[in-house]
Amino acid sequence: MVKIYNTLTRTKEEFKPIEEGKVRMYVCGPTVYNYIHIGNARPMIVFDTVRRYFLYKGYQVNYVSNFTDVDDKIIKESIEEGKSAQEVAEFYIAECKKDMEAMNIMPATKNPRATEEIGGMIDMIQTLIDKGDAYVVSDGTVYYKTRSFQGYGKLSHKNIDDLEGGHRDIKVTGDEKQDPLDFVLWKPKKEGEPSWPSPWCDGRPGWHIECSVMSKRYLGDTIDIHAGGEDLIFPHHENEIAQSEAANGVPFAHYWMHNGFLNIDNRKMSKSLGNFLLVREILKRYNADVLRFFMLSAQYRSPLNYSEDLMESAKSGLERIRTAGDRLKDLIAKATQMEMTEEEDELLDTTKEYVNEFEEAMDDDFNTADAIAAIFDLVKFANTKLDEESSGGILMAVFEKIEKLMGVLGLEFTVDRDEIDPQIQELIDKRQQARKEKNFALADQIRDELLSQGIELLDTREGVKWKRV
């Protein structure tokens, strides 16, 4: 039984899908005006893992995540680069997909783009106008009438009267907005900006209406899960609820999931602080799977702090698991007896408790930190209970268990090691000979020389292993 912490109710609730065995899930995607940063990466990794666990549990998942490809930031970037807004968006969407593939993010069922859904946005805005929930002012701007929606503030748990007090200074002379809290659904074009014709003026949509329309088109009026970063709760998701429920007349989403903030060395990430980290900058120093393992080492709702020390710790932890995988593969290749003995059958049965620990952690609001701990327990079992005397049957069974659980987290249990250079292999052989001759000073010297070249040697019961560092 999967339980989800629902931002709407501030409680963990049993997941009950709208349609048995199916999950309709919408995740707010990036605005594509630059390469994605580490803050973008967290919801991508977190909610991809949520999706993978639902698949593991046997659900069909319709997973929709958008690209906002028309926005003030994109227009600003297009002016600076001397390109069209479309060219800028196309380039960064392609680059975003490369980074997502590196992080082993499964392709979405659909990646709608805002510019391809303008017709649906115009239709929904017209519906809101017809229902009296939106209004047009003289320049063609369309505003949503926030106070027309009785439940406004229910997601962010903000009181609308408190919001009013905080916005009194917004209204300026000449502004035709009826209430400072009203927000834009459609805005008139400015010179040089992309625009589309509408019944009110040539212009473009406001940000909030985009997700309401794309979610409705590809998932339906009511969806199971709407997810995104904690920073989107207000006003973006609050406004989505207001306009969607007013237009469609039904609840928008049953469960709202939000990942916690990500800091850099205990400080908020910002360009002004000089700690604005792009994913591809990180990937120059670490493999993408290390970044993914780091992200999943904390419960997704908790704040997460990025630092070199924590990344190194994640790298070491992931390598411990993969070293166990390499060892199992070697033992399987050398196994002479494939059939499990009765004792091994009983021993294998004890590993069910580790799988149960993993599932209990994931069932409890996708607690990947505890799920990883269960994988480490299974790895410890493999390292201490299995050896050269074990049958191929139990070795393969344990290998497949760990591989399957790692797959739920979007991580490979083993990776193909690069072929080693002949000169490096020669040094390894030379060190082995030195050890046989008990010339440990020379053996240590060769080990240090190899380490300086990025090759770490591991002396195991099965012989010397190596890995790149």
C-alpha positions in Angstrom: 0.0 0.0 0.0 1.6 3.2 -1.2 1.2 6.3 1.0 1.9 9.8 -0.3 2.4 13.0 1.7 -0.2 15.2 0.1 0.7 18.9 0.3 -3.0 19.7 0.0 -4.0 18.0 3.2 -0.6 18.0 4.9 -1.0 14.3 5.7 0.2 11.0 4.4 -2.7 9.3 2.5 -3.1 5.9 0.9 -2.8 6.2 -2.8 -6.1 5.3 -4.5 -6.0 5.8 -8.3 -8.8 7.3 -10.3 -8.7 4.3 -12.6 -7.6 0.9 -11.1 -4.0 0.0 -12.0 -3.3 3.3 -13.7 -1.5 6.5 -12.6 -2.1 9.9 -14.2 0.9 12.0 -13.3 1.9 15.6 -14.3 5.3 17.1 -13.4 6.1 20.7 -14.0 9.1 20.9 -16.3 11.8 23.5 -16.9 11.6 26.9 -18.7 14.1 26.4 -21.5 16.3 29.5 -21.6 19.6 27.9 -20.4 21.1 24.5 -19.6 19.3 22.8 -16.7 20.7 23.4 -13.2 21.0 21.1 -10.2 17.7 22.5 -8.8 15.9 21.4 -12.0 17.6 18.0 -11.7 16.1 17.2 -8.2 12.4 17.0 -9.3 13.4 15.2 -12.5 15.2 12.5 -10.6 12.8 12.3 -7.7 9.6 12.0 -9.7 11.2 9.7 -12.3 11.9 7.4 -9.3 8.3 7.7 -8.1 7.2 6.7 -11.6 9.6 3.7 -11.6 8.2 2.5 -8.3 4.7 2.6 -9.6 5.8 0.5 -12.6 7.5 -1.9 -10.2 4.2 -2.2 -8.3 2.5 -3.1 -11.6 0.8 0.2 -12.4 0.6 1.7 -15.9 1.9 5.3 -15.6 0.9 8.1 -18.0 3.7 10.5 -17.2 3.4 14.1 -18.6 6.1 16.7 -18.1 6.1 20.0 -20.0 8.6 22.4 -21.5 7.8 26.1 -21.0 9.1 27.4 -24.3 7.6 30.9 -24.3 8.6 33.1 -21.4 10.2 36.5 -20.6 13.5 34.8 -19.8 13.5 33.0 -23.2 12.8 36.3 -25.0 15.6 38.0 -23.0 18.0 35.2 -24.0 16.9 35.4 -27.6 17.7 39.1 -27.8 21.1 38.6 -26.2 21.9 35.7 -28.6 20.5 37.4 -31.7 18.2 34.4 -32.3 14.5 33.8 -32.3 12.8 32.7 -29.1 11.9 29.5 -30.9 15.6 28.8 -31.8 16.6 29.4 -28.2 13.9 27.1 -26.9 14.6 24.3 -29.4 18.3 24.4 -28.6 17.9 24.2 -24.8 15.1 21.5 -25.1 17.6 19.3 -27.0 20.3 20.0 -24.5 17.9 19.3 -21.6 17.0 15.9 -23.0 20.7 15.0 -23.3 21.2 15.8 -19.6 18.1 13.9 -18.7 19.2 10.9 -20.6 22.6 11.0 -18.8 20.8 11.0 -15.5 18.7 8.0 -16.7 15.4 9.9 -16.6 12.9 7.8 -18.5 11.3 9.7 -21.4 7.9 11.1 -20.5 4.8 9.6 -22.1 4.4 13.1 -23.4 6.6 16.3 -23.3 4.1 19.0 -24.4 5.4 22.4 -25.3 3.5 25.5 -24.3 3.7 27.0 -27.9 2.0 23.9 -29.3 -1.0 24.2 -26.9 -2.0 27.8 -27.5 -5.4 26.9 -29.0 -6.3 25.0 -25.8 -5.3 27.9 -23.6 -7.5 30.3 -25.6 -10.4 27.9 -25.2 -9.9 27.5 -21.4 -9.5 31.3 -21.0 -12.7 31.9 -22.9 -14.5 29.3 -20.7 -13.4 31.2 -17.6 -14.6 34.5 -19.1 -17.9 33.0 -20.0 -18.3 31.7 -16.4 -17.5 35.1 -14.9 -14.1 33.9 -13.4 -12.0 36.1 -15.7 -12.3 39.5 -17.4 -10.7 41.5 -20.2 -9.4 45.0 -19.9 -9.0 47.7 -22.5 -5.6 46.6 -23.8 -6.7 43.0 -24.3 -5.1 41.6 -21.1 -7.2 38.9 -19.6 -7.1 38.5 -15.8 -8.3 35.7 -13.6 -10.7 36.9 -10.9 -9.0 35.3 -7.9 -11.7 36.0 -5.4 -14.3 34.2 -7.5 -12.7 30.9 -6.5 -13.8 30.0 -3.0 -11.0 27.6 -2.3 -8.1 29.9 -3.2 -5.2 29.3 -0.8 -6.1 25.6 0.0 -2.8 24.2 -1.3 -0.4 26.8 0.1 -2.6 27.1 3.2 -2.5 30.9 2.8 -5.4 33.1 3.9 -6.7 35.2 1.0 -7.2 38.2 3.2 -3.6 38.0 4.4 -2.5 37.9 0.8 -4.6 41.0 0.0 -2.8 42.9 2.8 0.5 41.9 1.3 -0.4 43.1 -2.2 -2.0 46.5 -1.5 0.9 48.4 -2.9 0.8 46.6 -6.3 -2.2 48.5 -7.7 -0.9 51.6 -9.6 -2.7 54.4 -11.5 -3.9 53.2 -14.8 -3.9 49.6 -13.9 -7.3 48.1 -14.8 -6.9 45.1 -12.6 -10.0 44.8 -10.4 -8.1 43.2 -7.5 -4.3 43.1 -6.7 -4.6 39.4 -6.3 -5.9 38.8 -9.9 -3.3 37.2 -12.2 -2.7 37.3 -15.9 -4.2 34.6 -18.2 -3.3 36.4 -21.5 -1.1 39.4 -22.2 -0.8 41.7 -25.3 2.3 41.4 -27.4 5.3 43.7 -27.2 7.4 44.7 -30.2 9.7 41.8 -31.3 8.1 39.2 -29.0 6.4 36.0 -30.2 2.6 36.3 -30.3 -0.5 34.5 -31.3 -4.0 35.9 -32.4 -6.8 35.6 -29.8 -10.3 37.1 -29.4 -8.8 39.7 -27.1 -5.6 40.8 -28.7 -2.5 39.4 -30.4 -0.4 38.2 -27.5 0.7 35.2 -25.5 -0.5 33.2 -22.5 0.4 33.8 -18.8 2.6 31.1 -17.2 -0.1 29.5 -15.0 -2.6 28.6 -17.7 -0.1 26.5 -19.6 0.1 23.6 -17.2 -3.7 23.6 -16.6 -4.3 23.1 -20.3 -1.5 20.6 -21.0 -2.6 18.5 -18.0 -6.2 18.5 -19.1 -5.4 17.6 -22.7 -3.1 14.7 -22.0 -4.4 13.4 -18.6 -8.0 14.6 -18.2 -9.9 17.1 -16.1 -8.9 15.3 -12.9 -5.5 13.6 -12.4 -4.0 11.4 -9.7 -0.7 13.2 -9.0 0.6 16.7 -9.7 4.2 17.2 -8.7 7.0 19.8 -8.8 9.4 21.7 -6.7 8.4 23.3 -3.3 8.9 26.7 -4.9 5.9 26.1 -7.2 3.3 25.7 -4.5 2.5 29.4 -4.5 1.6 31.0 -6.7 1.9 28.6 -9.6 0.2 25.5 -8.4 -2.3 27.5 -6.4 -3.3 29.4 -9.5 -3.5 26.2 -11.5 -6.0 24.8 -9.1 -8.1 27.9 -9.2 -8.3 28.2 -13.0 -8.6 24.4 -13.6 -11.4 23.8 -11.1 -13.3 26.9 -12.1 -13.1 25.9 -15.8 -13.7 22.2 -15.5 -16.0 22.1 -12.5 -14.2 19.1 -10.9 -11.2 18.6 -8.5 -7.9 19.2 -10.4 -5.5 16.7 -8.7 -6.0 14.2 -5.9 -2.4 14.2 -4.6 0.1 17.1 -4.7 3.8 16.1 -4.3 6.6 18.7 -3.8 10.3 18.1 -3.4 12.3 20.2 -0.9 14.8 22.9 -1.7 18.3 22.3 -2.7 21.2 24.4 -1.3 24.8 24.6 -2.4 27.3 24.4 0.5 24.5 25.4 2.9 23.6 28.5 0.9 20.7 29.1 -1.4 21.7 28.7 -5.0 21.8 32.0 -7.0 23.8 33.6 -9.7 24.6 36.6 -7.5 26.3 34.2 -5.0 28.3 32.6 -7.8 27.1 29.1 -6.8 24.7 28.5 -9.7 25.5 25.0 -10.7 24.5 23.6 -14.1 24.1 19.8 -14.3 26.6 19.5 -17.1 29.2 21.3 -15.0 28.7 18.7 -12.3 28.9 15.9 -14.9 32.4 17.0 -15.8 33.5 16.0 -12.3 31.2 13.1 -11.6 29.3 10.4 -13.4 25.6 11.2 -13.7 24.7 8.1 -11.7 26.6 9.6 -8.8 24.5 12.7 -8.9 21.3 10.5 -9.1 22.5 8.4 -6.1 23.3 11.6 -4.1 19.8 13.0 -4.9 18.1 9.8 -3.7 20.2 9.5 -0.5 17.7 11.9 1.2 13.9 11.8 1.5 12.6 13.9 -1.3 10.6 16.4 0.9 13.7 17.1 3.0 16.0 20.1 2.2 19.1 18.8 0.4 22.6 20.3 0.6 25.0 19.8 -2.3 28.7 19.8 -1.5 31.8 18.1 -2.8 32.1 16.1 0.4 28.6 14.7 0.0 29.1 13.9 -3.6 32.3 12.1 -2.8 30.4 10.1 -0.1 27.7 9.3 -2.7 30.4 8.2 -5.2 31.9 5.9 -2.5 28.6 4.4 -1.5 27.6 3.7 -5.1 31.0 2.1 -5.8 30.6 -0.2 -2.7 27.4 -1.5 -4.2 28.9 -2.0 -7.7 32.0 -3.7 -6.3 29.7 -6.3 -4.8 28.0 -6.6 -8.2 31.4 -7.1 -9.9 32.2 -9.8 -7.3 28.9 -11.6 -7.9 29.5 -11.6 -11.6 32.9 -13.1 -11.2 31.6 -15.8 -8.8 28.7 -16.6 -11.3 31.2 -17.0 -14.1 33.3 -19.4 -12.1 30.5 -21.3 -10.5 30.6 -25.1 -11.3 27.4 -26.1 -9.6 24.2 -24.3 -10.8 21.5 -26.1 -8.7 20.9 -24.6 -5.3 21.2 -26.8 -2.3 18.5 -27.1 0.3 20.5 -25.0 2.7 21.0 -22.3 0.0 17.3 -22.3 -0.7 16.6 -21.5 3.0 19.4 -18.9 3.0 17.9 -17.2 -0.1 14.6 -17.1 1.6 16.1 -14.8 4.3 16.8 -12.1 1.7 13.0 -11.5 1.4 13.3 -9.4 4.6 15.6 -7.0 2.7 13.3 -6.7 -0.2 10.4 -6.1 2.2 12.5 -3.3 3.9 13.0 -1.7 0.5 9.3 -1.9 -0.4 8.2 -0.6 3.0 10.5 2.4 2.6 9.2 3.2 -0.8 5.6 2.6 0.2 6.1 5.2 3.0 6.1 8.3 0.7 9.0 7.0 -1.4 11.6 7.1 1.2 14.6 6.4 -1.0 17.1 7.0 1.8 15.8 4.0 3.7 15.4 2.1 0.5 19.1 2.5 -0.2 19.8 1.3 3.3 17.9 -1.9 2.5 20.0 -2.4 -0.7 23.2 -2.0 1.4 21.8 -4.7 3.8 21.4 -7.0 0.7 24.9 -6.2 -0.5 26.3 -7.0 3.0 24.5 -10.4 2.8 26.0 -11.1 -0.6 29.5 -10.1 0.6 29.4 -12.2 3.8 27.2 -15.2 2.9 28.2 -16.0 -0.7 31.6 -17.2 -1.9 33.4 -19.5 -4.3 31.6 -22.5 -2.8 28.1 -21.0 -3.6 26.1 -22.4 -6.4 25.4 -20.4 -9.6 21.7 -20.6 -8.7 21.9 -18.6 -5.4 24.5 -16.2 -6.8 22.3 -15.4 -9.8 19.2 -15.0 -7.6 20.8 -12.5 -5.3 22.4 -10.6 -8.2 19.0 -10.3 -9.8 17.3 -9.1 -6.6 19.8 -6.3 -6.1 19.7 -5.4 -9.8 15.9 -5.1 -9.8 15.9 -2.9 -6.7 18.6 -0.7 -8.1 16.6 -0.4 -11.3 13.7 1.0 -9.3 16.1 3.8 -8.3 17.2 4.3 -11.9 20.7 3.0 -11.1 22.7 0.2 -12.8 24.0 -2.5 -10.4 27.0 -3.1 -12.5 28.6 -1.0 -15.3 30.9 -2.1 -18.1 34.4 -1.2 -17.1 36.5 0.4 -19.8 39.2 -1.8 -21.4 42.5 -1.0 -19.6 45.5 0.3 -21.5 48.2 -2.3 -22.2 50.8 -0.2 -20.3 48.5 -0.1 -17.3 47.9 -3.8 -17.4 51.7 -4.3 -17.6 52.1 -2.3 -14.4 49.3 -4.3 -12.7 51.1 -7.6 -13.7 54.4 -6.2 -12.5 52.9 -5.3 -9.1 51.4 -8.8 -8.8 54.8 -10.3 -9.5 56.4 -8.0 -6.8 53.8 -9.2 -4.3 54.6 -12.8 -5.1 58.2 -12.0 -4.5 57.3 -10.2 -1.3 58.7 -7.0 -2.6 56.0 -4.9 -1.0 57.8 -1.6 -1.3 57.8 -2.0 -5.1 54.2 -3.2 -5.0 53.2 -0.1 -3.0 55.1 2.2 -5.4 53.3 0.8 -8.4 49.9 1.1 -6.7 50.6 4.8 -6.0 51.8 5.3 -9.6 48.6 3.7 -10.9 46.5 5.8 -8.5 48.1 9.0 -9.9 46.9 7.9 -13.3 43.3 7.4 -12.0 43.4 3.6 -11.5 42.7 2.3 -8.0 43.6 -1.3 -7.3 41.4 -3.5 -5.1 42.9 -6.7 -3.6 40.1 -9.2 -3.2 39.8 -12.9 -2.4 39.1 -13.4 -6.1 42.2 -11.6 -7.2 43.2 -8.0 -8.0 40.4 -5.7 -9.4 40.7 -2.2 -10.6 38.4 0.8 -11.1 38.8 4.3 -12.5 38.7 7.1 -9.9 
